[in-house]
Amino acid sequence: MINVTKTFLPPIEEYNKQVQRAWHNQWLTNRGELVLELEEKLKKYLDVSNIIVTNNGTIPLQIALKLLGKQGEIITTPFSYVATAAAIVWENCIPVFVDIHPEYLTIDETKIEQAITSKTTAILATHVFGNPCNVDVIEAIAKRHNLKVIYDAAHCFGVKYKGKSIFDFGDISTCSFHATKLFHTGEGGAMFANDTALRHKMYYSHTFGHIGPVDYYGVGINGKLSELQAAMGLSVLPYMENILEERKKIVAYYNDNLDFSKLKFIKIRKDSDWNYSYYPIIFETEEQLYKVEKTLNEVEIYPRRYFYPSLNKIEYISGSTMPVSENTALRIMCLPLYVGLDISELEKIVLRINSSL
Ligand SMILES: *Cc1c(COP(=O)(O)O)cnc(C)c1O
């Protein structure tokens, strides 16, 4: 069976070696030695000045919205994983959707200003499949209207824009280290902010607000990564170069062999170093997508309709119509992409797709 992704696992001896450190310390959480080391190593790897690792990629969205959204209207994208919109609703803010650009698939920055009202507090946009939003224009709009910017950068491990980590953009950026993501800790995530005072609030927000055993800065939640998760991160991180190398080869194979007279790939924004995190293809029609899905499923190959449906169609959100996002969601599918997917499997996937277009 071939799924859209397969979790990368380091040699178990290397994971054991890390886990033994936790045994030796008899210390499993509350920002122990392994979490602190992981943060230091990630800072170097990502070339960022700050990071707070968290227990998943959704909690940092909630913390960001709690601190910056202030129960107002949040301008957001309908084309993302459900966590983006759900976090807004969960934090008692109101999602206000702005449609996406048909090629980049990120929020259409030219439509943001007309959605701003006196109740708007922040923009929460997703760098879709590791493809950066138009961060320059979004920053200018936010400045002009005194809004905060949060980026759901769950897909963006290692992505750079104009030579800088994409996590450096916006007031807060978040990432996911879920088992299906490019870099993972099983479950996990991170949040980034350049403003010291804001980072301080984020930090205590993820540790129940503790300032000491009996004193509190303010309200908090439990967003801590455990030592066992950090052990996974520390044993996966040394493999990142290999992981990227392998993925790059698979992406090149798809690029060279898929029939792009009838398909499209997303347009990657200029000046960005992309991370080979997903391989989305866009069909001309939904019928084509169904046909390809069926022929692949017949031989136990399972691509994923990602993202589907457009988030404005979800019953508890029900935003206004978003033609580009809705139409794209009907026609887009992510192809298998993971370390260990071999050439004969790739040949089979490509042959089946091309012959049913
Ligand atoms: C995976 C993902 C999340 C959620 O991350 P978790 O670690 O699973 O909580 C949020 N947003 C996007 C775009 C994602 O793909």
The ligand as an SDF file (V2000), in Angstrom:
LIG
                    3D

 15 15  0  0  0  0  0  0  0  0999 V2000
   -0.8820   19.9750   10.3730 C   0  0  0  0  0  0  0  0  0  0  0  0
   -1.4590   21.3300   10.3000 C   0  0  0  0  0  0  0  0  0  0  0  0
   -1.8820   22.0220   11.4470 C   0  0  0  0  0  0  0  0  0  0  0  0
   -2.0080   21.3710   12.7770 C   0  0  0  0  0  0  0  0  0  0  0  0
   -0.8580   20.8670   13.2980 O   0  0  0  0  0  0  0  0  0  0  0  0
   -0.9470   19.7170   14.4100 P   0  0  0  0  0  0  0  0  0  0  0  0
    0.4790   19.5410   14.8020 O   0  0  0  0  0  0  0  0  0  0  0  0
   -1.5270   18.4970   13.7580 O   0  0  0  0  0  0  0  0  0  0  0  0
   -1.7880   20.2240   15.5310 O   0  0  0  0  0  0  0  0  0  0  0  0
   -2.2830   23.3390   11.3150 C   0  0  0  0  0  0  0  0  0  0  0  0
   -2.3160   23.9390   10.1150 N   0  0  0  0  0  0  0  0  0  0  0  0
   -1.9320   23.3120    8.9910 C   0  0  0  0  0  0  0  0  0  0  0  0
   -1.9540   24.0610    7.6990 C   0  0  0  0  0  0  0  0  0  0  0  0
   -1.5350   21.9700    9.0440 C   0  0  0  0  0  0  0  0  0  0  0  0
   -1.2250   21.3330    7.9050 O   0  0  0  0  0  0  0  0  0  0  0  0
  1  2  1  0
  2  3  1  0
  2 14  2  0
  3  4  1  0
  3 10  2  0
  4  5  1  0
  5  6  1  0
  6  7  2  0
  6  8  1  0
  6  9  1  0
 10 11  1  0
 11 12  2  0
 12 13  1  0
 12 14  1  0
 14 15  1  0
M  END
$$$$
